[in-house]
């Protein structure tokens, strides 16, 4: 993934900054000698957690304005400036959205979400040894969200049927399943 094959960013300029997202224009030289403009959404990164409770997975049904629909997702959230490591951010998001605390997190992978226009990387985890805590939802979408619990076989069938379409959720559940979790 790190090989550039003769491409090199020559110049970067800020188009807009909308809080945690920035849009940059990057002037890129190509192997043919041409120079092209590319626009990139710069993202601080995120974490997502597959909460495992016995033979079940805990999901969030949450409204997403980008697709104007309620989407079934694993708990997830962006990294904040105060995040020193992704494990703590994953624990924070799990508690915030589900009210669950994990005795142990197992790292699955770093997922590059949309390489055509964004540098976002989501670190995926499986949470083990879950204990109840107090949910701390933030924002209107989280306040209106619902927790949905389904068995692993139901979750896999929901991926196959197109009921679960969120990329991080599909990747997290399939990777956890492939690695023998549960």
N, C-alpha and C positions, 0 to 999 in steps of 0.2 A: 504494500500500500504506500510505502514511502518513496518509491522510485518515481522520479518526475519525468522521465523519458524526454528530456530536452525542453520541458516547460519551466519557466521561471517567472515569478511575480516581480515585476519591475517597479510598480508603484501602487500604493493603496490610498484611497481617499474615502472619507466618511460621507455617506449620502444622508443618513438620518440616524438618530439615536432615540429610541422610544422606551427608555428605561433599561430593562435587562436585555433587550435585543438591539443590535446595531445592524444597519445595512451598509456594506462597503462596496465600492467599485474598485476592482483590481485590474490593473493593466498587466497582461500576461504575454510574455514573448513565447513563441511556439518553435518547434524544431525546424519549421520551414522558413523561419525568420519573420513571420508576420507577428503583429501585435494585436491582441484582441481584448476587449473589455469583458469582464465577468463580474456579476453581482452576487454577493455572498451575504447571507444572514448569519451574523456572528452571535453565537449562543453560549452562555456560561457553562453549559453541560447540565446533565440531569442524572437522576438515579431512579430505579424502578425495582420493586420487590414482589416476588411470587410468594404470597403467604401460604404456607402449607400447614394444614390442621388435619392430622390423620390422613384420610384418603380424600380430603377436600381441599379446594383452593378458594381463597377469599378474593372477590373482585369488587370493584366499585362501578356502579352505574351512574355516570356523570355526564351532564350536558356539556357539549363542546361546540362553541360558536363557529369554529372554523368549518365544521361539517354540518352545523345546525341540527344536531341530533344528540340523543343520549347514547353514550358509548360504554361498552363493558371493558374495563381496564384493570390491570394490576395497579396497586398504589404506586404513585410516582410523583416526582416534583423536581423543579430546577434547583441547581446549586445556588446557594446564597453566598454573598461576599464573605460571611463569617464561617463558611464551611471549610474546615481544615482537611477533612478527608471524606471520601465518598461513603464509607461505611456508616459514619455518624449521620450523614445526610439521609441515607437509606433508612436508618432506624427512626429518624425524626419523621420522615414522610409516612412510614408504616404506622406509627403511633398517631400522627395527625389525622390521617384519613380513615383508619380502621379502629383505633383504640387498642391495637395489639402491640405487645413488646416481644422482641425476638431474643431467645437465649443465645442463638447463633445465627450468623449470616454466612451463606456460602456464595462466593462470587461465581457468576456464570460467564459473563463476557462483557466487553465494551462494544456497544452497538452504534455504528455510524448511521444516523437515521435518514438523511436526505442529501447525499453527497453532490447532487446536481445543483444545490443552491444554499446549503447550510453546512456549518462545521460542527453541529451538535453531536455530542457523544453521550449516550445513556449507558451507565453502568448497571447491569442486571444482576440481581441477587435472588436466592431462595432463602426465606426465613424459616428457621426451625425452632421448635420449643416455644411456641407462642403462648403468651400469658395475657390476660385482659388488663387493659389500662384505661385511661380516659382519652377519648378522641378529642382532637383539638382542630376541628375544621377551620380553614381560612378561605375567605372569599365566598361569593354567592353560589358558585357552582358546587363547592364542597359542602356548604350548608344544606343544599338541596339534594345532594347525592344519596344513593342508597347502597348499602352493603349487600352483595349477592354471594351466597356460598353455593358452590356446586362441586360434584365429585370430579376427579381427574378425567374419568371417561366422559362425563357430560361436557367438561371444558374442551376436551379434544374433539368431541362431536360438534361442539359449537364453532370451533375453528374450521372444521371440515365443511360445515353447512353455511359458513359466512355470517354467523351470528356474532362471533368475535372477529373483528377485522383490524383492531388497533395493532400496529406493527410490533411495538415493544411487548405487548401482551401475548401475541402469537409467538414471538421469539422466546420470551421468558418461559411460557408454559411448555413449548416444544423442547427447548433445551433442558429444562428441569426433568421432563419426562424421559428424554433420551439418556440422561445421566442417572436414571434410576430413582429420581425423586418424584413421587414418594417412594 
